[in-house]
Amino acid sequence: MILLTDVSDYLGKTILSRLQSSEQWEKIRVIVPPEKNFHIEKYDKTEYVTGRLNDHPFLDKALKDIDTLILNTSNILYDYRALFKALISAAKGNEINHLIYISSVLAEDSSDTIAHECHETELYIYQSGIPYTILRINILMEQLPFFIGNPYENEKIYYPGGNGKINFISSVDVSEVIFHILNNKTSKNKIHILSHENGYTFYDIASKLSQIKRKNIFYEDIDLHIYEEALSQTFLSVDSVNRLCNIARSIKQNKFNISDYTLQQILISQVNNKKNIAQNIKEWFFCKENKPLLLKHSIKNLPDFLSEAEWNKIYTLF
């Protein structure tokens, strides 16, 4: 059985949807924090358990009969190190066979607060002795509206990112990598960097959106203090504001401009597998009137995402 720690954000929902679509697992269990208020798409083979990661009796209950733990809770807004440590300790006590952790592409950068916390969580995992796979991912395309809002409303993007590039990746592609890892036991005790080959600045994003909308959309590189002041007037805590400012600072310093081909290599090896091709043909045959036959996974790029994005449905991390 698989335990997924979070389905409140886009990545968690996409991972769960991908695992359910394969019908390879008898049941999947999902942890739902008591304070979370979000829509969960119900699946027949999904068990939802409500509790906190610092509740040890709950953790033992949640981890019962679990073979694989997917730790995908985002730490963008909050420091979860203590909670993750408790979860990893409980996972060790329950003899989990595999732990998949969604980390940061900047995990080894001690100057980046969020990335440094991810690195400390990685160290907890190493020390636990649990067989692991760590995915150090770049910023998700689906998180972009969270940073810049709806650029179509006022025809401007305000963000203190300067000329820094980001090699965005898609939640769909990350979920495909996880699916591949779950079916490939040789992936244990490995670290994979998942980042797109192409990077984009916010100037590039504004230009792409202008082409899509056929109207001028501009990017304004605002001062970090203005950004911080604006965030301080929201319901966010001081710590959360500082964390978001830290991300903006790292973007401006071009730290997220990391070109990597691991994503392509993993997914290409997956689609070239004869068993996967046979399965694709079988699935197509039984619903061939509804969809075309696709024998390869097409990795999403940012321009495609911008063309398809529904900006009125703002991504949320809360």
Salt bridges, closest charged atoms under 4 A:
GLU35 OE1 - ARG52 NH1 2.84
GLU47 OE1 - ARG29 NE 3.37
ASP79 OD2 - ARG81 NH2 2.63
GLU108 OE2 - ARG136 NH1 3.42
ASP109 OD2 - LYS255 NZ 2.94
GLU117 OE2 - ARG81 NH2 3.98
GLU117 OE1 - ARG243 NH2 2.57
GLU120 OE1 - ARG81 NH1 3.16
GLU120 OE2 - HIS116 NE2 3.19
GLU122 OE1 - HIS119 ND1 3.77
GLU122 OE1 - ARG136 NH2 2.67
GLU155 OE2 - LYS215 NZ 2.80
ASP173 OD1 - HIS297 NE2 2.59
GLU176 OE2 - ARG18 NE 2.60
GLU220 OE1 - LYS156 NZ 3.14
ASP221 OD2 - LYS252 NZ 3.41
GLU228 OE1 - HIS225 ND1 3.94
ASP239 OD2 - ARG243 NH1 3.85
GLU308 OE1 - LYS300 NZ 2.82
GLU310 OE1 - LYS313 NZ 3.27
